[in-house]
Structure formats: structure tokens, C-alpha cells
Amino acid sequence: QVQLVESGGGLVQAGDSLRLSCTVSGRTSSFYTMGWFRQAPGKERDFVAGISVSSGITEYADEVKGRFTISRDNAKNTVYLQMNSLKPEETAVYYCAARTRWSIEHDWRSYDYWGQGTQVTVSS
């Protein structure tokens, strides 16, 4: 059974930092790409960042480049999202996702497994 569990969300002020974690259990060898997405109430689920599990190649949404960093620790089966200089408009539920193909995709429908999400609230 595959399970993705996110942690690290919370309430912060604008300009603060948070680090999200996503720990994967189960058939982890089947996952080639990991991604972070976010969804605000009434909005689409948007791509934030993605990483190739084997090579470490990363991609970011334009609006987070230079502020967010995705990384992985394969020994711990964990992916991280370091978020700096957070903005109120980035308040959302943040989801971790796993994909059983090599390419980093920005469409949430391309991912096969999902965590339950962790709430990030940024106050102004």
C-alpha cells in the first residue's frame, strides 16, 4: 500500500519561512518523480515544484522561483519543500504527489498518488 504523508504546514506571517515534508511508504521504487501542488479555496490545483527522484533535477512554477526549494532524501524516502518569503496569496492546502514516470509534469492529473494535504496560512 502506497502512502504519502505531508507535514510542516501552519500559520505564519508574510515574509516568514516554512519547510514542508512528504514521507513516502510502500512501493517507493515505482516513483520516479515527486511534486508539490497547492490549492486555494475555489481555485484549481496548481503546480508548485517537482523533482526527479534519481537525478535531482527540479522545476518550479514561475511565481515561486528563487523563493522555494524542493529537495529529496532518498534514504529517508522524504521530499521537502522549503518556502521562503511567503505571501498571503500563497495560503492554500499544499499537496505532495508521486508520479510513476520520469518527466516532471505541471498538470496535477499526471500524478498517480497523493497525500492528504497540509494547510499553509500566511497572514498579512
C-alpha positions as CSV (number, residue, x, y, z in Angstrom):
1,Q,0.0,0.0,0.0
2,V,1.4,3.4,-1.0
3,Q,1.1,6.2,1.4
4,L,2.3,9.9,1.2
5,V,2.2,11.9,4.4
6,E,2.8,15.6,4.4
7,S,3.7,17.6,7.5
8,G,5.1,21.1,8.3
9,G,2.2,23.3,7.5
10,G,0.9,26.0,9.8
11,L,0.1,29.7,10.3
12,V,2.9,32.2,9.5
13,Q,3.2,35.9,8.8
14,A,4.0,37.3,5.4
15,G,7.8,37.1,4.8
16,D,8.2,34.1,7.0
17,S,9.5,30.6,6.0
18,L,8.2,27.1,6.3
19,R,9.5,23.7,5.4
20,L,7.1,21.0,4.3
21,S,7.9,17.4,4.4
22,C,6.4,14.4,2.5
23,T,7.3,10.9,3.6
24,V,6.5,8.1,1.2
25,S,6.0,4.5,2.2
26,G,5.1,1.4,0.2
27,R,6.3,0.8,-3.3
28,T,8.7,3.7,-3.3
29,S,10.8,2.2,-6.1
30,S,8.0,2.8,-8.5
31,F,8.1,6.6,-8.1
32,Y,10.4,8.5,-10.5
33,T,9.0,12.0,-10.0
34,M,7.7,13.9,-6.9
35,G,5.8,17.1,-7.0
36,W,4.3,19.7,-4.7
37,F,1.0,21.3,-5.6
38,R,-1.3,23.8,-3.8
39,Q,-5.0,24.5,-3.9
40,A,-6.7,27.6,-2.5
41,P,-10.5,27.5,-1.9
42,G,-12.4,27.7,-5.1
43,K,-9.3,27.5,-7.3
44,E,-7.5,24.9,-9.4
45,R,-4.8,22.7,-8.0
46,D,-1.6,24.4,-9.2
47,F,1.9,23.0,-9.7
48,V,4.5,24.5,-7.3
49,A,7.6,22.4,-7.7
50,G,8.8,19.0,-8.9
51,I,11.9,16.8,-8.6
52,S,13.3,13.8,-10.3
53,V,13.9,11.2,-7.6
54,S,17.0,9.7,-9.3
55,S,18.7,12.8,-10.8
56,G,17.6,15.5,-8.5
57,I,16.6,17.7,-11.5
58,T,14.0,20.3,-10.4
59,E,11.3,22.5,-11.9
60,Y,9.4,25.4,-10.3
61,A,6.4,27.5,-11.1
62,D,7.4,30.9,-12.2
63,E,5.8,32.6,-9.1
64,V,8.0,30.7,-6.6
65,K,11.3,30.6,-8.4
66,G,14.0,32.0,-6.2
67,R,12.0,31.6,-3.0
68,F,11.0,27.9,-2.8
69,T,13.4,24.9,-3.0
70,I,12.4,21.3,-3.5
71,S,14.8,18.6,-2.4
72,R,14.8,14.9,-1.6
73,D,16.4,12.5,0.8
74,N,16.2,9.1,-0.8
75,A,17.5,7.3,2.2
76,K,14.5,8.6,4.2
77,N,12.0,8.4,1.3
78,T,11.2,12.1,2.0
79,V,10.8,15.1,-0.2
80,Y,10.9,18.6,1.2
81,L,9.7,22.0,0.1
82,Q,11.5,24.9,1.7
83,M,9.3,28.0,1.3
84,N,10.8,31.5,2.0
85,S,9.4,35.0,1.8
86,L,5.8,33.6,1.9
87,K,3.0,35.8,0.7
88,P,-0.7,35.9,1.9
89,E,-1.8,34.9,-1.6
90,E,0.1,31.6,-1.1
91,T,-2.4,30.5,1.5
92,A,-3.6,27.1,0.4
93,V,-3.6,23.4,1.1
94,Y,-0.3,22.0,-0.1
95,Y,-0.2,18.5,-1.5
96,C,2.6,16.1,-2.2
97,A,2.3,13.8,-5.3
98,A,4.1,11.0,-6.8
99,R,4.4,10.0,-10.5
100,T,5.5,6.7,-11.9
101,R,7.1,8.2,-15.0
102,W,10.3,10.1,-15.5
103,S,9.2,13.5,-16.6
104,I,8.2,16.4,-14.3
105,E,4.7,17.4,-15.3
106,H,2.8,20.5,-14.2
107,D,-0.6,19.1,-14.7
108,W,-1.9,17.5,-11.4
109,R,-3.8,14.9,-13.4
110,S,-0.4,13.4,-14.4
111,Y,0.4,12.2,-10.9
112,D,-0.6,8.8,-9.6
113,Y,-0.5,9.1,-5.8
114,W,-1.4,11.9,-3.4
115,G,-1.0,12.9,0.2
116,Q,-3.9,14.2,2.3
117,G,-2.5,17.8,2.2
118,T,-1.3,20.2,4.8
119,Q,-2.7,23.7,5.3
120,V,-0.4,26.7,4.9
121,T,-1.9,30.0,6.0
122,V,0.1,33.2,5.5
123,S,-1.3,36.3,7.3
124,S,-0.6,39.8,6.2
